[in-house]
Structures are given as structure tokens and as C-alpha cells.
């Protein structure tokens, strides 16, 4: 996963959380300002958590691709002739 796709997905999750919290608060008769502040808090929290999870997942998968296999006996018989 690239850095830009992680950022885009985090913003998307944040906007989704903002929308749910804002309209949910507004429908439950909160004032517009307090609903907006709750939406901003949801955007920050859920966007940041999504970014952290995806960043960690990308680091873990990149370590596996780079050769996390530390087998010392691998290739020990390559220089023997038949």
C-alpha cells in the first residue's frame, strides 16, 4: 500500500465518521455547533486510528516482502558438484 493511498483511505474514514457523528448528533437535537465539534473530533480520532493501523500493516507487509526469512541453512549445498 502506498503512502498516498493510506492517506486517502484515512481521510475517507475520517469523513465518514464526521458525517455519521454530525448528522447523528443533529438528528438527536444537538445544536449545530456542538454537532460540528463532535464531527471534527470523530474525524480526527477515526482518521488518525485508521492511518496508524494502515501504516503499521504496510510496514509489516513490506518486511515480509523484503525477506524476513532468516534460514541459515538455505543454499548450503549450492557449491557442491554432482
C-alpha positions in Angstrom: 0.0 0.0 0.0 1.5 3.4 -1.0 1.7 6.4 1.2 -0.9 8.3 -0.8 -3.5 5.5 -0.7 -3.0 5.2 3.1 -3.6 9.0 3.5 -6.7 8.9 1.1 -8.2 6.0 3.0 -7.6 7.7 6.3 -9.3 10.9 5.1 -12.2 8.8 3.8 -12.7 7.1 7.1 -12.5 10.4 8.9 -15.1 12.0 6.6 -17.4 9.0 7.1 -17.0 9.4 10.9 -17.6 13.1 10.6 -20.8 12.6 8.6 -22.2 10.0 11.0 -21.4 11.9 14.1 -22.5 15.3 12.8 -25.9 14.2 11.4 -26.5 11.7 14.2 -26.0 14.5 16.8 -28.0 16.9 14.8 -30.9 14.5 14.4 -30.8 13.9 18.1 -31.5 17.6 18.6 -28.0 18.8 19.4 -27.1 22.3 18.3 -25.2 22.8 15.0 -22.0 24.0 16.7 -21.8 21.1 19.1 -22.7 18.6 16.4 -19.9 20.1 14.2 -17.4 19.9 17.0 -18.4 16.2 17.6 -17.9 15.6 13.9 -14.5 17.1 14.0 -13.5 15.0 17.0 -14.7 11.9 15.2 -12.8 12.9 12.0 -9.5 13.4 14.0 -9.8 10.2 16.1 -11.0 7.8 13.4 -8.8 9.3 10.7 -5.7 9.0 13.0 -6.6 5.5 14.1 -7.1 4.4 10.5 -3.8 6.0 9.5 -1.9 4.2 12.3 -3.4 0.8 11.5 -2.8 1.0 7.8 0.7 2.4 8.3 1.6 -0.5 10.7 0.1 -3.0 8.3 2.1 -1.6 5.4 5.3 -1.8 7.4 4.6 -5.4 8.4 3.8 -6.5 4.8 6.9 -4.7 3.5 9.1 -6.6 6.0 7.7 -9.9 4.8 8.4 -8.9 1.1 11.9 -7.9 1.8 12.9 -11.3 3.0 12.0 -11.8 6.6 13.1 -15.5 6.1 16.3 -15.9 8.2 17.0 -19.5 7.3 20.8 -20.0 7.8 20.8 -23.4 6.1 19.3 -22.1 2.9 21.6 -22.6 0.0 24.2 -24.5 1.9 24.6 -27.2 -0.8 24.8 -24.9 -3.9 28.5 -25.0 -4.4 28.8 -28.8 -4.4 29.3 -30.6 -7.7 27.5 -33.7 -8.7 
